[in-house]
Each structure stands twice: as structure tokens, then as C-alpha cells.
């Protein structure tokens, strides 16, 4: 009986380990390039943020001041991410939005690299690091603050 229980336990453990290993596999994205290709296409600052999960200096992005109607797209692949109508001044020094254009356009990942639990926001088309989402946004809307690196995006004004 002991051997049977041990065998069942072993099977369950191996089954769980296989699932854990599967969940650790990196997600593949529709736009996929080698590190050398990304490096050749992006500016050094864009590469550092989008591919190496860096953070630009607060208040350094020209996108902070944009208020005209338009769309913010991923600087790496052009995926539409945010609209000006959902942008707000959070006072943090990074472009902030209360929601993406569509939840299908961004992915979320747990992130503990800063020493505390956070939620990373990445582009759903290329996996580029955009920033983080926090629960301290405008209560009148979603309550979320997508704190996004300006260098990770480009702005496309709305055509008249």
C-alpha cells in the first residue's frame, strides 16, 4: 500500500513539475525579432526600455505634454496602445493612462524586479516592455494608472 501511495504521489509531483515548466516558457508574440534586429531598428533608449525592461528618467518624455487627440503606438511594432482621451496628468513624470485602447493590445505580467510586487505592461504584438499598471488612477474612471515610458511609444495625431 505504501508503494502504491508513493507511486501516486510521484506521478502527481512529476505532473505538477511539468505544468510548472510549461508555464515558465516564454510567450511568443506575432512580431518576433532577434536581439540584433531589435538593436538595429530601435534607438539605444528605446532598446533599453522595450527590450531590456529599462525605465526612462521621469519628466524626460515629450509625450508627457501631449493633449491633442491621437493615438499612442508601440515604438517597436506600431501596435495601437493608448488614446489621448484616456491620458491624465498623474504628476509622476511618465505618460499615464486610465486604460489601453483594448485589453487585447497589451499583456500583463507579474514583476518583482523593483523589490515589491508590481504588474508589468507589455505590448501584445511584440512583447516590448512599456511600463507598469497601478491601482491609484482616477477613481471616476477605471481606478487604474498605466504608467508608461514615453520612449516606448510614438504619437500619431488624429487626422482632421
C-alpha positions as a Python dict, from the first residue, in 0.01 Angstrom:
ca = {
    (1, 'X'): (0, 0, 0),
    (2, 'X'): (284, 235, 87),
    (3, 'X'): (444, 175, -254),
    (4, 'X'): (118, 248, -434),
    (5, 'X'): (75, 577, -244),
    (6, 'X'): (436, 669, -311),
    (7, 'X'): (390, 591, -682),
    (8, 'X'): (74, 803, -699),
    (9, 'X'): (247, 1086, -513),
    (10, 'X'): (545, 1067, -751),
    (11, 'X'): (318, 1081, -1055),
    (12, 'X'): (135, 1384, -915),
    (13, 'X'): (461, 1566, -836),
    (14, 'X'): (604, 1496, -1182),
    (15, 'X'): (278, 1607, -1342),
    (16, 'X'): (283, 1936, -1147),
    (17, 'X'): (652, 1994, -1228),
    (18, 'X'): (576, 1952, -1598),
    (19, 'X'): (298, 2211, -1576),
    (20, 'X'): (526, 2448, -1385),
    (21, 'X'): (794, 2413, -1651),
    (22, 'X'): (537, 2474, -1927),
    (23, 'X'): (419, 2794, -1757),
    (24, 'X'): (780, 2919, -1744),
    (25, 'X'): (814, 2901, -2122),
    (26, 'X'): (836, 3246, -2274),
    (27, 'X'): (528, 3360, -2461),
    (28, 'X'): (576, 3404, -2831),
    (29, 'X'): (448, 3722, -2995),
    (30, 'X'): (329, 3786, -3352),
    (31, 'X'): (617, 4032, -3406),
    (32, 'X'): (934, 3846, -3312),
    (33, 'X'): (1290, 3950, -3390),
    (34, 'X'): (1638, 3868, -3271),
    (35, 'X'): (1812, 4093, -3022),
    (36, 'X'): (2044, 4211, -3303),
    (37, 'X'): (1745, 4304, -3523),
    (38, 'X'): (1578, 4498, -3240),
    (39, 'X'): (1908, 4675, -3165),
    (40, 'X'): (1944, 4778, -3530),
    (41, 'X'): (1586, 4911, -3554),
    (42, 'X'): (1544, 5088, -3219),
    (43, 'X'): (1729, 5383, -3070),
    (44, 'X'): (1956, 5293, -2777),
    (45, 'X'): (1698, 5439, -2532),
    (46, 'X'): (1411, 5250, -2696),
    (47, 'X'): (1610, 4926, -2694),
    (48, 'X'): (1696, 4970, -2324),
    (49, 'X'): (1332, 5022, -2226),
    (50, 'X'): (1144, 4800, -2472),
    (51, 'X'): (1380, 4501, -2483),
    (52, 'X'): (1575, 4525, -2154),
    (53, 'X'): (1290, 4648, -1929),
    (54, 'X'): (1459, 4976, -1852),
    (55, 'X'): (1291, 5295, -1732),
    (56, 'X'): (1337, 5640, -1876),
    (57, 'X'): (1411, 5932, -1647),
    (58, 'X'): (1096, 6092, -1502),
    (59, 'X'): (974, 6407, -1680),
    (60, 'X'): (1206, 6340, -1977),
    (61, 'X'): (944, 6241, -2236),
    (62, 'X'): (794, 6491, -2479),
    (63, 'X'): (482, 6271, -2472),
    (64, 'X'): (402, 6394, -2120),
    (65, 'X'): (271, 6725, -2256),
    (66, 'X'): (65, 6592, -2547),
    (67, 'X'): (-304, 6672, -2511),
    (68, 'X'): (-418, 6683, -2873),
    (69, 'X'): (-640, 6396, -2995),
    (70, 'X'): (-449, 6097, -3126),
    (71, 'X'): (-312, 5751, -3066),
    (72, 'X'): (-1, 5632, -2885),
    (73, 'X'): (151, 5330, -3059),
    (74, 'X'): (431, 5091, -2969),
    (75, 'X'): (763, 5236, -3090),
    (76, 'X'): (884, 4886, -3178),
    (77, 'X'): (594, 4749, -3381),
    (78, 'X'): (325, 5017, -3428),
    (79, 'X'): (60, 4837, -3221),
    (80, 'X'): (-207, 5086, -3108),
    (81, 'X'): (-184, 5113, -2729),
    (82, 'X'): (-347, 5424, -2582),
    (83, 'X'): (-557, 5725, -2682),
    (84, 'X'): (-519, 6083, -2566),
    (85, 'X'): (-877, 6083, -2431),
    (86, 'X'): (-766, 5831, -2164),
    (87, 'X'): (-447, 6019, -2073),
    (88, 'X'): (-419, 6216, -1749),
    (89, 'X'): (-153, 6405, -1556),
    (90, 'X'): (-54, 6177, -1270),
    (91, 'X'): (230, 6404, -1160),
    (92, 'X'): (469, 6106, -1174),
    (93, 'X'): (672, 6223, -1474),
    (94, 'X'): (561, 5950, -1715),
    (95, 'X'): (269, 5946, -1958),
    (96, 'X'): (-26, 5798, -1768),
    (97, 'X'): (-349, 5648, -1897),
    (98, 'X'): (-650, 5501, -1720),
    (99, 'X'): (-690, 5223, -1980),
    (100, 'X'): (-548, 5087, -2306),
    (101, 'X'): (-735, 5116, -2637),
    (102, 'X'): (-819, 4748, -2595),
    (103, 'X'): (-715, 4490, -2338),
    (104, 'X'): (-617, 4275, -2639),
    (105, 'X'): (-341, 4524, -2727),
    (106, 'X'): (-144, 4483, -2403),
    (107, 'X'): (-38, 4193, -2183),
    (108, 'X'): (23, 4199, -1810),
    (109, 'X'): (296, 4013, -1621),
    (110, 'X'): (380, 3993, -1252),
    (111, 'X'): (701, 4185, -1181),
    (112, 'X'): (910, 4177, -862),
    (113, 'X'): (1228, 4331, -1003),
    (114, 'X'): (1176, 4657, -813),
    (115, 'X'): (1175, 4482, -476),
    (116, 'X'): (795, 4493, -445),
    (117, 'X'): (512, 4325, -635),
    (118, 'X'): (402, 4518, -943),
    (119, 'X'): (227, 4447, -1271),
    (120, 'X'): (431, 4500, -1585),
    (121, 'X'): (256, 4616, -1904),
    (122, 'X'): (393, 4480, -2232),
    (123, 'X'): (290, 4519, -2595),
    (124, 'X'): (73, 4226, -2700),
    (125, 'X'): (223, 4227, -3052),
    (126, 'X'): (598, 4231, -2981),
    (127, 'X'): (632, 4175, -2604),
    (128, 'X'): (810, 4508, -2559),
    (129, 'X'): (821, 4645, -2204),
    (130, 'X'): (601, 4954, -2179),
    (131, 'X'): (580, 5025, -1807),
    (132, 'X'): (357, 4924, -1516),
    (133, 'X'): (-6, 4949, -1409),
    (134, 'X'): (-108, 5061, -1061),
    (135, 'X'): (-438, 5084, -874),
    (136, 'X'): (-406, 5455, -792),
    (137, 'X'): (-558, 5607, -1105),
    (138, 'X'): (-867, 5827, -1135),
    (139, 'X'): (-1148, 5679, -925),
    (140, 'X'): (-1407, 5841, -1155),
    (141, 'X'): (-1296, 5613, -1440),
    (142, 'X'): (-1112, 5282, -1400),
    (143, 'X'): (-903, 5349, -1089),
    (144, 'X'): (-601, 5229, -1289),
    (145, 'X'): (-283, 5418, -1377),
    (146, 'X'): (-91, 5279, -1672),
    (147, 'X'): (247, 5443, -1609),
    (148, 'X'): (413, 5410, -1949),
    (149, 'X'): (762, 5502, -2068),
    (150, 'X'): (728, 5769, -2337),
    (151, 'X'): (1028, 5632, -2524),
    (152, 'X'): (837, 5305, -2570),
    (153, 'X'): (569, 5485, -2772),
    (154, 'X'): (520, 5715, -3067),
    (155, 'X'): (230, 5959, -3102),
    (156, 'X'): (10, 5972, -3411),
    (157, 'X'): (-215, 6282, -3418),
    (158, 'X'): (-576, 6226, -3515),
    (159, 'X'): (-635, 6319, -3880),
    (160, 'X'): (-884, 6603, -3931),
}
